[in-house]
Amino acid sequence: MVPSNFPGVSHFWRPRSNTFPWGQFLIVLLLWVVICVISRQPGALALPQFLVLSASMMLCTVWALWGFYQRQRYIDFRWILLSAVVLRLVSLIGEPLFEDDYWRYLWDGFQTATTHDPYTLAPEYFFDVDVPELFEPVLSLINYPNVATVYGPVSQWLFAVGYWLAPAEIWPLQLLAGLADLLVLVMLYRLGAGNALLLYAWSPLLLKEFSLTAHPDIYAVLGMMISVYAIYKNRALVAGVALALAVGSKVFAILALPYLLTRARSVSLWLWFSVGFVGSLALITAAFGSLRIWVPEGLVAMADSWLFNAPLYLLAVGFIDFTLTKWLLLLLFVLYGGISCLRRLLRPAETRHGTTGGSTESHQWVHSRAAFRGDWLFGLFLLCLPVLNPWYVAWLLPFAVLYPRWWSWTASYAVLLSYWYGVYIGGASEHPPLTVVVLEYSLIVLVALTAFVAKLVYRR
């Protein structure tokens, strides 16, 4: 008997519910509509309102999931997908909230489409140069105009698509980011995710950062998850191409590389993956004609001195040099990555390939054997960064669907508290107050500990 929680098993085999939490969805939809309306004319109370409304969305989602947990039933994925589509379409009536990065997306799209080089000249160069009237307000609103772009080449192509659809308009990028987010949801279903898909579909963090604010990280996350699925299906060439496109969107995706290669001890798999990965990187580099695209000036400036929402740095800044802190944390992260990849490579083949031969009991909280513990990987990586923007947490959330944990989904809400500093106090290049960071991470720890204690009590 094949366990129903393994990827590749037909969804018709799984026990499904004939009902959908329509009541909770309508509440979530209404709350999201209110957030989108607020985003069009944000006032002094916009952030408190957003935080309260987002918390209400999360609570409604947990409420809905609890009902299905009590009945031990799966939620039909078709309804989850439909609800996710509706929420992301509603985002088109809103505007980016608590963000000004999107002006850079619009400008980079214009530069990529017209000159195919957004990397050489910083926006301030064009202050004394005639630009199309449509882009004059865009140019004036770009943050850090003295620094060239931070975004990868694949993201630049997608910004250019937005320019071709509607120059200087944000809605094409909102639409593209929302579509990529939906495709991630589909990939997670194909990887065997269960009811935790609802957490992803209704997540206020994901809705805010992608379908509303159009951050390009979602394209890299999508490429990475396609690569995870392709390597599971032994499509090594496709996996290599997909990961190269992900790295071309954001370099964070390179962290998945050793975990994909250690899925199996197969020279053929490694060879075809390398062909797809290296070949695609070479083609992307040739298209731009420069290696500068992989280490943009903006990325170097950001890594050099910025500090935002980074708890380990804030704790160490009074005792250890900033640069030394970065190297120490990087070393610790590399040690973790090396040990975890070695353990993954040395596991028995049947475990690596997703068959345990053990329990055949179906469970609605699926722990997919097709993926790796990317929640831990990206969670620890983010803690090692001097800048931890809210949308960075989206990197671990696909894995938090495959391996549901209270801490990861609490983090997806708690990280929104960091906007309190960004909106009311200062910017990412300054030191945020420790009180905001303590509140943010205390919430994560408190919920995780509460869940752990409740689990111990339940087992007794």
C-alpha positions in Angstrom: 0.0 0.0 0.0 1.5 3.3 -1.1 1.4 6.2 1.4 -0.8 9.0 0.2 1.5 11.7 1.5 4.2 10.9 -1.0 4.6 13.1 -4.1 3.3 11.7 -7.3 0.4 9.9 -5.8 -2.8 10.9 -7.5 -4.8 13.5 -5.5 -7.9 11.4 -6.2 -6.5 8.7 -4.0 -6.4 11.0 -1.0 -9.3 11.5 1.3 -10.8 14.9 0.4 -13.4 17.0 2.0 -16.5 18.0 0.0 -16.6 21.3 1.9 -14.3 24.4 1.8 -14.0 27.0 4.6 -16.0 29.6 2.6 -16.9 31.6 5.7 -13.3 32.0 6.8 -12.2 32.7 3.2 -14.8 35.5 2.8 -13.5 37.1 6.0 -9.9 36.8 4.7 -11.0 38.3 1.4 -12.7 41.2 3.0 -9.7 41.9 5.2 -7.4 41.8 2.2 -9.7 44.2 0.2 -9.5 46.6 3.1 -5.7 46.4 3.1 -5.6 47.1 -0.6 -7.9 50.1 -0.2 -5.7 51.4 2.6 -2.6 51.0 0.4 -4.0 53.5 -2.1 -4.0 56.4 0.3 -1.9 55.3 3.4 -2.2 57.6 6.4 -0.6 57.8 9.8 -2.5 54.7 11.0 -1.9 52.6 7.9 0.8 50.4 9.6 -1.2 49.6 12.8 -4.2 48.9 10.6 -2.2 46.6 8.3 -0.7 44.7 11.3 -4.1 44.1 12.9 -5.7 43.1 9.6 -2.8 40.8 8.7 -3.0 39.1 12.2 -6.7 38.7 11.7 -6.1 37.0 8.3 -3.6 34.6 9.9 -6.0 33.7 12.7 -8.8 33.1 10.2 -6.5 30.7 8.3 -5.6 28.8 11.5 -9.3 28.6 12.4 -10.1 27.1 9.0 -7.2 24.6 9.2 -8.2 23.6 12.7 -11.7 22.5 11.5 -10.2 20.2 8.9 -7.6 18.9 11.4 -10.4 18.0 13.7 -12.1 16.0 11.0 -8.8 14.6 9.6 -9.7 15.6 6.1 -7.8 17.1 3.2 -8.8 20.4 1.6 -9.4 20.0 -2.1 -6.5 21.8 -3.8 -8.7 23.1 -6.6 -10.5 25.3 -4.0 -7.2 26.4 -2.4 -5.9 27.5 -5.8 -9.1 29.3 -6.7 -9.0 31.2 -3.4 -5.4 32.1 -4.0 -6.1 33.4 -7.5 -8.9 35.6 -6.2 -6.8 37.1 -3.5 -4.0 37.9 -5.9 -6.3 39.5 -8.4 -7.7 41.7 -5.7 -4.1 42.9 -5.1 -4.3 44.7 -8.5 -6.6 47.3 -7.0 -3.9 48.2 -4.4 -0.6 49.9 -4.6 2.8 49.0 -3.0 2.6 49.5 0.7 5.4 50.8 3.0 7.8 50.4 0.0 9.6 52.5 -2.5 11.7 49.8 -4.2 9.2 49.5 -7.0 10.3 52.8 -8.5 13.6 51.1 -9.1 11.8 48.1 -10.8 10.1 50.5 -13.2 13.3 52.4 -13.9 15.4 49.2 -14.4 12.7 47.8 -16.7 12.9 51.0 -18.8 16.7 50.8 -18.9 16.8 47.1 -19.7 14.2 47.4 -22.5 15.9 50.5 -24.1 19.6 50.1 -23.4 19.9 46.5 -22.2 22.2 47.7 -19.5 20.8 48.7 -16.1 24.1 48.0 -14.3 26.6 50.6 -15.6 24.9 54.0 -14.8 23.3 54.8 -11.5 20.0 56.7 -11.7 21.5 60.0 -10.5 23.5 60.1 -13.8 20.2 60.8 -15.5 19.2 63.7 -13.3 20.8 66.1 -15.9 19.8 64.0 -18.9 16.6 64.2 -20.8 14.4 61.2 -20.1 10.8 60.5 -21.3 8.3 62.6 -19.4 6.6 59.4 -18.2 9.7 58.4 -16.3 10.6 61.8 -14.7 8.6 61.2 -11.6 9.9 57.6 -11.5 13.5 58.8 -11.6 12.9 61.4 -8.8 11.5 58.8 -6.4 14.2 56.1 -6.6 15.9 55.4 -3.3 19.7 55.5 -3.2 19.9 57.0 -6.7 23.7 57.1 -6.4 23.9 53.3 -6.4 23.3 51.2 -9.5 20.8 48.4 -9.5 20.9 45.4 -7.0 18.7 43.1 -9.1 19.8 40.1 -11.1 19.6 39.7 -14.9 16.5 37.5 -15.0 14.6 40.0 -12.8 15.7 42.7 -15.2 14.1 40.8 -18.1 10.9 40.5 -16.2 11.0 44.3 -15.3 11.4 44.9 -19.1 8.3 42.7 -19.7 6.4 45.0 -17.3 7.7 48.0 -19.3 6.5 46.6 -22.6 3.1 45.9 -21.1 2.6 49.3 -19.5 5.6 51.7 -19.1 5.9 53.3 -15.7 3.0 51.3 -14.3 3.3 48.9 -11.5 0.3 46.6 -12.2 2.1 44.4 -14.8 4.8 43.6 -12.2 2.1 42.9 -9.6 0.4 40.6 -12.1 3.7 38.8 -13.0 4.7 38.4 -9.3 1.3 37.1 -8.4 1.3 34.6 -11.2 4.8 33.3 -10.1 3.5 33.0 -6.5 0.6 30.9 -7.8 3.0 28.6 -9.7 5.0 28.1 -6.5 1.7 26.9 -4.9 1.2 24.4 -7.8 4.8 23.2 -7.4 4.2 22.6 -3.7 1.1 20.6 -4.4 3.0 18.5 -6.9 5.7 17.9 -4.3 3.1 16.4 -2.0 2.0 19.3 0.3 -1.2 18.9 2.3 -3.5 21.3 4.1 -0.6 23.7 4.9 -1.0 24.9 1.4 -3.8 27.1 2.7 -1.2 28.9 4.9 0.7 29.8 1.7 -2.4 30.7 -0.3 -3.7 33.1 2.3 -0.5 34.4 3.8 -0.6 38.2 4.3 3.2 38.3 4.0 3.2 36.7 0.5 0.2 38.7 -0.7 1.8 42.0 0.5 5.3 41.4 -0.7 4.6 39.9 -4.2 1.1 40.5 -5.6 0.9 43.9 -4.0 4.5 45.1 -3.9 5.9 43.0 -6.7 9.3 42.1 -5.1 11.2 40.0 -7.6 12.4 37.4 -5.1 9.3 35.3 -6.0 10.8 34.5 -9.4 13.9 33.1 -7.8 11.8 31.1 -5.3 9.7 29.7 -8.3 12.8 28.7 -10.2 14.2 27.0 -7.1 11.0 25.0 -6.4 10.8 23.9 -10.1 14.4 22.7 -9.7 13.5 20.8 -6.6 10.5 19.1 -8.3 12.5 18.4 -11.5 15.4 16.7 -9.5 12.8 14.6 -7.7 11.4 13.5 -11.1 15.0 12.8 -12.3 14.9 15.6 -14.8 18.4 16.8 -14.1 18.8 19.0 -17.1 15.5 20.8 -16.4 16.5 21.2 -12.8 19.9 22.8 -13.7 18.2 25.3 -16.1 15.6 26.2 -13.5 18.1 26.8 -10.8 20.3 28.9 -13.1 17.3 31.1 -13.9 16.6 31.3 -10.1 20.1 32.4 -9.4 19.8 34.9 -12.3 16.9 36.4 -10.4 18.5 36.4 -7.0 21.7 34.9 -5.8 20.1 33.4 -2.7 18.9 30.5 -4.8 22.5 29.1 -5.0 22.1 27.8 -1.5 19.8 25.0 -2.9 22.6 23.7 -5.3 24.4 21.3 -2.9 21.1 20.0 -1.6 19.9 19.2 -5.0 23.1 17.5 -6.0 23.2 15.4 -2.9 19.8 13.9 -3.5 21.4 10.9 -5.2 24.8 9.4 -5.8 24.5 9.6 -9.6 27.2 10.7 -11.9 24.7 11.0 -14.8 22.4 13.2 -12.7 25.3 15.5 -11.7 26.5 15.7 -15.3 23.2 16.7 -16.8 22.4 19.0 -14.0 25.8 20.8 -14.5 25.2 21.0 -18.2 21.9 22.8 -17.7 23.1 25.0 -14.8 26.5 26.1 -16.2 25.2 26.4 -19.7 22.3 28.6 -18.7 24.5 30.8 -16.6 26.8 31.2 -19.6 24.0 32.1 -21.9 22.6 34.7 -19.5 26.1 36.2 -19.1 26.6 36.3 -22.9 23.2 38.0 -23.3 24.4 40.9 -21.1 28.0 40.7 -22.2 29.5 41.2 -18.7 30.2 39.3 -15.5 29.2 42.4 -13.6 25.6 41.2 -13.6 26.3 38.6 -11.0 27.8 41.0 -8.5 25.8 44.3 -9.0 27.1 47.5 -7.4 23.9 47.8 -5.4 24.4 44.3 -3.9 28.0 45.1 -2.9 26.9 48.3 -1.2 24.1 46.6 0.6 26.3 43.8 2.0 29.1 46.2 2.9 27.5 48.4 5.6 23.7 48.1 5.8 22.1 46.8 9.0 18.4 46.1 9.4 16.3 43.7 11.5 19.3 41.4 12.1 19.1 40.1 15.7 22.5 38.5 15.9 24.3 41.6 14.5 22.4 43.9 16.9 23.5 41.7 19.8 27.1 41.6 18.7 27.5 45.1 17.4 28.7 46.5 20.8 31.3 43.7 21.3 32.5 42.5 17.9 33.5 44.4 14.8 30.7 44.4 12.1 32.9 42.8 9.4 34.2 40.2 11.8 30.7 39.4 12.8 29.8 38.8 9.2 32.7 36.4 8.6 32.1 34.5 11.8 28.4 34.0 11.0 29.2 33.0 7.4 31.7 30.4 8.7 29.1 28.9 11.0 26.5 28.8 8.2 29.0 27.1 5.9 29.8 24.5 8.6 26.0 23.8 9.0 25.5 23.5 5.2 28.5 21.2 4.8 27.4 18.9 7.6 23.8 18.7 6.5 24.7 18.1 2.9 27.1 15.3 3.9 24.5 13.7 6.0 22.0 14.0 3.1 24.5 12.3 0.7 25.2 9.5 3.1 21.6 8.6 3.8 20.3 5.3 2.5 19.1 5.5 -1.1 15.5 4.6 -0.3 15.3 7.5 2.1 16.8 10.0 -0.3 14.4 8.9 -3.0 11.4 9.4 -0.8 10.4 5.9 0.3 10.8 4.9 3.9 9.2 1.5 3.8 7.7 2.4 7.2 4.3 3.7 8.2 1.6 3.9 5.5 -0.6 6.0 7.6 -2.0 9.0 5.7 -1.7 12.4 7.4 -2.9 15.8 6.3 0.3 17.5 7.4 2.7 16.1 4.8 6.4 16.0 5.4 7.6 15.6 1.8 10.6 13.4 1.2 11.0 15.0 -2.3 12.5 18.2 -0.9 15.0 19.1 1.8 14.8 21.1 5.0 14.9 24.5 3.3 13.1 26.0 6.2 16.1 25.5 8.4 18.6 26.3 5.6 17.1 29.7 4.7 16.0 30.4 8.3 19.6 30.1 9.5 20.9 31.9 6.4 18.7 34.9 7.1 19.9 35.1 10.7 23.4 35.4 9.3 22.6 38.4 7.1 23.1 42.0 8.3 19.9 42.9 6.4 16.7 40.8 7.0 14.0 42.4 4.9 10.4 41.0 5.4 10.2 39.5 2.0 13.3 37.5 2.6 11.3 35.2 4.8 9.4 34.1 1.7 12.4 32.0 0.9 11.7 29.5 3.7 7.9 29.5 3.4 7.6 26.9 0.5 9.5 24.5 2.7 7.3 25.5 5.7 4.4 24.2 3.6 6.2 20.8 3.1 7.4 20.7 6.7 4.8 22.7 8.7 6.1 24.2 11.9 4.7 26.9 14.2 7.9 28.9 14.3 8.1 29.4 10.5 4.5 30.6 10.0 4.7 32.8 13.1 7.9 34.3 11.6 5.9 35.1 8.4 3.7 37.4 10.5 6.2 38.6 13.1 8.6 39.8 10.4 6.0 42.4 9.4 6.6 44.2 12.7 10.0 45.3 11.2 8.0 47.8 9.1 7.4 49.7 12.3 11.0 50.8 12.2 11.2 51.4 8.5 8.0 53.5 8.4 8.2 55.5 11.6 11.9 55.7 12.5 14.5 55.3 9.8 15.9 53.3 6.9 17.8 50.1 6.4 21.2 51.7 6.4 20.8 52.8 10.1 20.7 50.7 13.3 17.1 49.8 14.2 16.1 49.9 17.9 16.6 46.6 19.7 13.1 46.8 21.2 11.4 46.3 17.8 13.6 43.3 17.0 13.2 41.8 20.5 9.4 42.0 20.2 9.5 40.4 16.7 11.6 37.4 17.6 10.1 37.0 21.1 6.8 36.4 19.4 8.3 33.6 17.3 10.0 31.9 20.3 6.9 32.2 22.4 4.6 30.6 19.9 7.1 27.9 19.1 7.5 27.1 22.8 3.7 27.1 23.4 3.2 24.7 20.5 6.0 22.4 21.9 4.5 22.3 25.4 1.0 21.7 24.0 2.3 18.8 21.9 3.9 17.2 25.0 0.6 17.6 26.9 -1.4 16.2 24.1 0.9 13.1 23.8 0.3 12.4 27.5 
